[in-house]
Amino acid sequence: MPGNVYFYNMTNQSIQLTVNTSPQQTVNAMPTTPPYNPNAATPAYTRYAGVPQNGQVGDSNTVTYTQSGGSNPVTITLKINHSEYNTNFDLLVYMFSNSMIAVSVIDYVAYLGQNGSTINMSTTGGGTLQL
């Protein structure tokens, strides 16, 4: 059974999220009262080894989001090495104002990308800053 990709909004404003060719969806802002659990895009995106279709995250993905009232979208390419990060496991993606962090539940290595950059989820890092 394939894993999922969960996109979490870590900002204080709602986000309009588009992943690949999937329809745009709203992810509500981070709560301002306890519990401070971030809101996630629903439904979650399904992992897929290959070219992603609607509702899927595949080998190479374009993630675009805009904060409510904002006119400058954040666009980050998310590339996933599926031989290292098997599609049976979930990925967690945390969206910030101008950056994004992707984490696999396999090894909990965090990969950081900023607006206009590419996150290469690979154990070799591929030039991506690992936290």
Secondary structure, 3 states (H helix, E strand, C coil): CCCEEEEEECCCCCEEEEECCCCCEEECCCCCCCCCCCEECCCCEEECCCCCCCCEECCEEEEEEEECCCCCCEEEEEEECCCCCCCCCCEEEEECCCEEEEEECCCCCEEEEECCCEEEECCCCCCCEEC
